[in-house]
Amino acid sequence: MRVIFVVATIVAAAVGVTFLHGIAVADGSGDPAAVKSEDGRYFDKDGGPTYHVGSDGTVDWYAYSGYRRYHSECHVCHGPDGMGSSYAPALKDSLKSLSYGEFLAVVAGGRRNVSTSQENVMPAFGDNTNVTCHLDDIYIYLRARANDAIGRVRPARHEEKPDAYTKAEASCMQ
């Protein structure tokens, strides 16, 4: 039952964000500059989740967690560091044209691209709490990669894990 609620929330957020930004507009992740911080999370001018990298290279917890989650669930198909593979596209490049809502919708519901020469299928991860409970983290990491704010290595330094993150994760994983 909890998984159904999580999926419904993700799809509703994706639809809402898509309508907020306009259906025909593919503005990607937009300006990634963090203008607001709350409970260790950073947000851009439109209220979307974004990353923060300090002058010493320290990344926010969510970007760091996104690195870890991406490499535990997504890199098998999409390649290390979001660089793509012969099997699936480079998400580092995809986030240059995918909005936050589109990203949520594709990960939760999957995608199927079929042409006369190939068939590419992204399975739906809407019922996988190892993905859905950390979707923002994965998005934030890939957004940082798309903007070359984080390199092709594990971030060497990161902010401490916020208490709010711990509580939200425990609640989602139930």
Secondary structure, DSSP 8 states (H G I E B T S, - for coil): -HHHHHHHHHHHHHHHHHHHH-TT---TT------EEETTEEE-TTS-EE--B-TTS-B-HHHHHHHHHHHHHTHHHH-GGG---SSS--HHHHTTT--HHHHHHHHHH-EEEE-SS-EEEE---TT-HHHHTTHHHHHHHHHHHHTTSS-SS--S-B----HHHHHHHHHHT-
